[in-house]
């Protein structure tokens, strides 16, 4: 099996693909039942002037094409065990990494489960909803193509993976590996849609279409984000996420910070307005070199707010602060992106960043 990249959005919980490790028919029924019963003010991006943040022509002119295969259509079109066996043979990487074929007694038993799952009337309603919302994915293909060109430009070893879409019954949102990307389109239905994944609302709002490509690039960043495994400080976690978010911004410079870190524009503005206060909290409480995982989680882990600072402060403030530090480090040291991503000495990054909170005007 090829390497599954970590999802920096949820690093402390799982790596991409790990939530598909149970038999698919069980997960689909459980997650679909849950779904049915629940039936920048501060812009570094350039919405007003797209030309100011456009990628260099050397990047855009790279000979690279992305074609998305819509597996949901083929799998929902299949009728018999023989049909599914044909699909398992046709897409062995998908069968192995996504459908977890090895957990079944035989390919025939997996195929039989797929027949049962895809005959479920509720799942077919979900499939119809996805087809309506994602009738045309040309824009998604182009956005991925442009992002992959930028990754290839900075990291020539990058090989374009196969890209599949699927309707997983809220079994898996995204799998990103060296050779394959699987997008669970059902996760990316509008926030007001009847079908919703069984996750906290403050996290679910990040599963809009606009977040999809940044989320994929964020996962790819793990391949190039070199760390020191012996460093288990809060500062190390902050810098890890800071490098990850910086990577996405470098690859997708016209993307709003909102779709990279998952804060609303108002939350971003308020963070900058209170940056001095946030930084003072970290310094006065000597948090940067904290190694207690429970303390680290308060500032890095998923949460609706960072209550150690304020119930009005968004969660994951340590990641946001780390992003600012990394931005300053690369700017002040004038480094190429690959050099930044290779740097594993977080103390060096912090000291040479010259980071200081911005004073609100």
ABEGO torsion letter per residue (X at the ends): XBBBBBBAAAAAABBBGAAAABBAAAAAAAAAAAAAAAXXABBABBAABAAAABBBAAAAABBBBBBBBBAAAAAAABABAAAAAAAAAABAAAAAAAAGAAABABAAAAAAAAAAAAABAAAAAAAAAAAAAAABAAAAAAAAAAAAAAAAAABAABBBBBBBBBBAGGABABBBBAABBBBBAAAABBAABABBBBBBAAAAAAABAAAAAAAAAAAAAAAABBBBAABABAAAAAAAAAAAAAAAAAABAABBAAAAAGBBAAAAAAAAAAAAAAAAAAAAAGAAABABAAAAAAAABBBABBAAABAABBBGAAAAAAAAAAAAAAAAAGBBAAAAAABABAAAAAAAAGBBBBBBX
